[in-house]
Amino acid sequence: GEELKYCGVTISEVFAQELGVGGVLSLLWFRRQLPRACTKFIEMILQVTADHGPAVSGAHNTIVTARAGKDLVSALCSGLLTIGPRFGGA
C-alpha cells in the first residue's frame, strides 16, 4: 500500500527531517509545517502537562495566569491558592 502521509508529508520524511511530536501535530492540526519555534513550544506544553498532570490545579493556574500577562506574584498566588486535596502531593 501507499506510505502514510501527514498533510502530504510521508512518514519517512517526518523521521528523516526529525520533525518530532510538535512537527507531526503541526501537520495534523494546522495542516502545514509550522516554524521550529512553534513546534518546540507545542512540545514544551506537552512536557509540562505530562510532568504536572491534568489534575494539578496549581501548576495549570500559575501558567494560565502568567500567560494572561499578570505579574509574577499574581501568577504564583493564583497557583498557590488553588492547591487542594487533588494537587498530587508535590
N, C-alpha and C positions, 0 to 999 in steps of 0.2 A: 504494500500500500504506500500511499503518499506520506512523506515525512510530516510530522506535527508542526504546525505553524502558529505563532502568536502574532496576529496583526500583520501577516505576510513575512515574518521573520522565522526561519526554520529553527527548530530546537538545536540543531548543530551550530548555527550561528550564535544562538544565545550562549552556548557554552564556550565557543571559540572567542567571543567578544567579552566573556566573563561579565555578563550583564547583571547577574545576581538576582535576588528576590525583588529588589527595587526596580530593576530593569524589566523583569517579567511583569510585575504589577503595572508598570507604566504602559506596557504594550496591551495588557488585558483591560485595564480600567480607563486609560486615556487614549487608547488606540494610536499611540505614537511613542517613539523613544524620547523620553524626557532628558534634559541635561543631567550630567553625572551628579551635580549638586542636589538636584531634586530626588534622584533615586537613592542617594546616600541618606537624605532626610527621611524618605519613606522607610528605609532600613533602620534608621535610628528610632523612629516611632515604634516600629515593631519590637525592637530590642527593649526599649523602655517599658512597653506594655507587657512583654513576656517576662521581664525581670520583676516587675511590680505586680503583675496580675490584674485582671479587670475589677476585682473587688476591693482594691486598696484605694479607698476614697481620698486619703491624704495626699498621696503622690499625684493622683489624677487632678485633684482640685488645685494643687500648687502649680502644676504645669499649665492648666487652663487659665488660671488667674494671671500668671506671668505672660502667657501668650496674648492675653487680652490687653496687655500694656500697663498693668498695675505695677507698682514698685515692689522691691524685693520683700520688704516687711509684710506688705499686704498679701503677697503670694504665699509666704511662709505661714502667716496667720490662717489663711484660708485652708491650707493643708492640715495644720495642727488642730484647728477647731473641728475638723471632720474625722478625727481619729475616734474610732468606736470599737465595739467588740469584734467586728469583722475585719479589722485592719490587717491582720496577718501576723501579729506578734513581733513586728520589727522594732 
